[in-house]
Amino acid sequence: MRITLGKYYRADSLIHNFDPRLKIVTSFVLMILIFCLQTLWALAAYALILLALFACAKLPWSCFWQSLKQIVAISAVIFLMNLFIGTGETVLWRWRFIVIYQENLLQAVKMLLRIVYLVLTSTLFLTLTTSPLVIAAALEDLFKPFSKFGFPGHEIAMMLSIALRFVPTIAEEMETLEKAQLARGADFDTGGIIKKAKGMVVILVPLFVSAINRALDLATSMEARCYHGGEHRTRLQQFKLQARDYLLASSLIGALVLLLLGQVYL
């Protein structure tokens, strides 16, 4: 089981050097605009933009495919829900009580593409090209203006960074436990859903116990080092916005805005 979420791929590229604060803001704006794309040609155009961004980030294409493999199940469910729920006017295929309408098929394809783009955009900007510590520091800077209203920006940023940091660790531990149980003769592939669920207990129970122990050890270590949140703390790494950051962010958002305008006037 290879999970790219939370795994940082080190490289020297335009996307890696993009200011993390503006990177987070830009990625969220792009993810919102993705759901405003209504035509297939606009969605296809955004696919070209994503491919260009992956190439600029100097990421191996295996990261691209691994990100897609992780959402196969949820994408299939969303596609089928949009395909069979609701009615339309043009019937493409009918078999007994199963009917596929052209309008539903088009909507299902659009929603599938949006989900794929959402995951790829978030992994490209937030995890593959930005380390968890940098994400935490950037979020802390973004939340700093809200600290006047009592918003615990530093604590939330720390929790998010710890969660991202331990996703690949827990995934690797789950893979180790699965291999250990397979070596002992466990069978996770045969039988019905209930049998498979019972078989997963031997993996989930020790994994859950290990995660709790890791959390307790981490809390003890932070208390032993007299950690008190963001109070009077400084950082070695300071972010500074440059002209290339504004240019890249405005170019990406501007490209999607042009696609949105194109849907209206074309």
C-alpha positions in Angstrom: 0.0 0.0 0.0 1.7 3.2 -1.2 0.1 6.4 0.0 1.2 9.7 -1.4 -0.9 11.8 1.0 1.5 13.4 3.5 4.6 12.4 1.6 6.8 15.2 0.5 8.9 14.8 -2.7 12.0 16.9 -2.5 12.9 18.8 -5.7 14.0 22.2 -6.9 11.1 23.5 -9.0 8.9 26.5 -9.5 6.1 24.8 -7.6 8.3 23.8 -4.7 9.7 27.3 -4.4 6.2 28.8 -4.5 5.5 30.7 -1.3 3.6 28.3 0.9 1.0 30.8 2.2 0.1 31.9 -1.3 0.2 28.2 -2.4 -2.4 27.3 0.2 -4.7 30.2 -0.8 -4.2 29.5 -4.5 -5.0 25.8 -4.2 -8.2 26.5 -2.2 -9.3 29.1 -4.8 -8.6 26.6 -7.6 -10.5 23.8 -5.9 -13.5 26.1 -5.5 -13.4 27.2 -9.1 -13.1 23.6 -10.3 -16.7 23.0 -9.2 -17.7 26.0 -11.3 -16.5 24.4 -14.5 -19.6 23.1 -16.3 -18.6 22.2 -19.8 -16.5 19.2 -20.9 -14.1 21.4 -22.9 -13.3 23.6 -19.9 -12.7 20.5 -17.7 -10.4 19.1 -20.4 -8.5 22.4 -20.5 -7.9 22.2 -16.8 -6.5 18.7 -17.3 -3.9 20.2 -19.5 -3.1 22.8 -16.8 -2.7 20.1 -14.2 -0.3 18.1 -16.5 1.7 21.3 -17.1 1.9 21.9 -13.3 3.1 18.3 -12.6 5.8 18.8 -15.2 6.9 22.1 -13.7 7.0 20.5 -10.3 9.5 17.9 -11.6 7.5 15.1 -10.0 7.8 11.5 -11.1 4.6 10.4 -13.0 4.3 7.6 -10.5 3.1 10.2 -7.9 0.4 11.2 -10.4 -0.8 7.6 -10.9 -0.6 6.8 -7.2 -2.8 9.8 -6.3 -5.4 8.5 -8.8 -5.3 4.9 -7.5 -6.1 6.1 -4.0 -9.5 7.6 -5.1 -10.7 4.8 -7.4 -13.3 3.5 -4.9 -14.8 6.8 -3.9 -14.7 8.0 -7.5 -16.6 4.9 -8.6 -19.3 5.4 -6.0 -19.7 9.1 -6.9 -19.9 8.2 -10.6 -22.5 5.5 -10.1 -24.6 7.8 -7.8 -24.7 10.5 -10.4 -25.4 8.0 -13.2 -28.4 6.2 -11.7 -29.9 8.8 -9.4 -32.3 11.2 -11.1 -34.0 11.2 -14.5 -33.4 12.7 -17.9 -35.0 13.1 -21.3 -32.7 11.1 -23.6 -32.4 7.3 -22.9 -29.1 5.8 -23.9 -29.6 2.3 -22.5 -32.4 0.4 -20.7 -32.4 -3.0 -19.2 -35.4 -3.9 -17.0 -35.6 -1.3 -14.3 -32.0 0.0 -15.0 -32.1 3.1 -17.2 -29.1 5.3 -18.2 -30.0 8.8 -19.4 -27.6 10.9 -21.5 -28.0 13.9 -19.0 -27.1 11.6 -16.1 -24.1 10.2 -17.9 -22.8 13.7 -18.7 -23.3 14.8 -15.1 -21.5 11.7 -13.8 -18.5 12.3 -16.0 -18.3 15.9 -15.0 -18.5 15.1 -11.3 -15.9 12.3 -11.7 -13.5 14.8 -13.3 -14.0 17.4 -10.6 -13.2 14.9 -7.9 -10.1 13.8 -9.7 -9.0 17.4 -10.2 -9.7 18.2 -6.6 -7.5 15.5 -5.3 -4.7 16.1 -7.8 -4.7 19.8 -7.1 -4.5 19.4 -3.3 -1.8 16.8 -3.4 0.2 18.8 -6.0 0.2 22.0 -4.0 -0.2 20.9 -0.4 1.7 17.6 0.2 3.9 16.5 -2.7 5.6 19.9 -3.0 5.3 21.3 0.5 6.7 19.6 3.7 4.4 19.3 6.7 6.5 21.7 8.8 6.3 24.3 6.1 2.5 23.8 5.8 2.1 24.3 9.5 4.2 27.4 9.5 2.3 28.8 6.5 -1.1 28.1 8.2 0.1 29.7 11.4 0.9 32.9 9.4 -2.5 32.8 7.7 -4.3 32.3 11.0 -2.3 35.0 12.8 -4.7 37.9 12.1 -7.5 35.9 13.7 -5.5 35.5 17.0 -6.9 38.9 18.1 -10.3 37.2 18.3 -9.0 34.3 20.4 -8.6 31.9 17.4 -5.9 29.2 18.3 -4.1 29.4 15.0 -0.8 27.9 16.1 -2.5 24.9 17.8 -4.6 24.1 14.8 -1.6 24.4 12.5 0.4 22.1 14.7 -2.4 19.5 14.8 -2.7 19.5 11.0 1.0 19.2 10.5 1.2 16.2 13.0 -1.8 14.6 11.2 -0.1 15.0 7.8 3.2 13.7 9.2 1.8 10.5 10.6 -0.4 9.5 7.7 2.4 7.8 5.7 3.8 6.4 9.0 0.5 4.7 9.9 0.1 3.5 6.3 3.5 1.9 6.3 2.7 0.3 9.7 -0.6 -1.0 8.4 1.2 -2.6 5.4 3.7 -4.2 7.8 0.9 -5.6 10.0 -0.9 -7.0 6.9 2.3 -8.7 5.6 2.9 -10.2 9.1 -0.7 -11.6 9.3 -0.4 -13.0 5.7 2.8 -14.8 6.8 0.9 -16.3 9.6 -1.7 -17.7 7.2 -4.4 -15.0 7.4 -6.7 -14.7 4.4 -8.2 -11.2 3.5 -9.4 -12.0 0.0 -11.8 -14.8 0.3 -15.3 -15.0 1.9 -18.1 -12.4 2.2 -18.0 -8.9 3.4 -18.6 -9.9 7.1 -15.7 -12.4 7.0 -13.4 -9.9 5.4 -14.4 -7.3 8.0 -13.7 -9.8 10.8 -10.3 -10.5 9.3 -9.4 -6.9 9.3 -9.8 -6.8 13.1 -6.3 -8.4 13.5 -4.9 -5.4 11.7 -7.0 -2.5 12.9 -6.8 -3.3 16.6 -2.9 -3.3 16.9 -2.9 -0.3 14.5 -5.3 1.6 16.7 -3.3 0.8 19.8 -0.1 1.8 18.2 -1.6 5.1 17.1 -2.8 5.9 20.6 0.7 5.0 22.0 2.3 7.3 19.4 0.0 10.1 20.4 0.7 9.6 24.1 4.5 9.5 23.5 4.3 12.7 21.4 2.3 14.5 24.1 4.7 13.4 26.8 7.7 14.6 24.7 6.1 18.0 24.1 5.3 18.4 27.8 8.8 17.4 28.8 10.2 20.1 26.5 7.8 22.7 28.1 5.8 23.2 25.0 3.2 26.0 25.4 1.8 26.6 21.9 2.8 29.6 19.9 3.3 31.9 22.9 6.6 33.9 22.5 7.9 31.4 19.9 10.0 32.4 16.9 10.8 30.5 13.7 14.1 30.1 11.9 12.3 30.0 8.5 10.6 33.3 7.5 8.5 33.6 4.4 8.8 36.5 2.0 6.5 36.9 -1.0 8.3 37.6 -4.3 7.1 38.8 -7.7 7.2 35.2 -9.2 4.8 34.1 -6.5 2.2 36.7 -7.4 2.8 36.0 -11.1 2.2 32.3 -10.7 -0.9 32.6 -8.5 -2.5 35.3 -10.7 -1.7 33.2 -13.8 -3.4 30.0 -12.5 -6.4 31.8 -11.1 -6.6 34.0 -14.2 -6.6 30.8 -16.5 -9.5 29.3 -14.6 -11.4 32.6 -14.7 -10.9 32.7 -18.5 -12.3 29.2 -18.7 -15.3 30.3 -16.6 -15.9 33.3 -18.9 -15.5 31.1 -21.9 -18.3 28.9 -20.7 -20.6 31.9 -20.7 -19.7 33.6 -24.0 -18.8 30.5 -26.2 
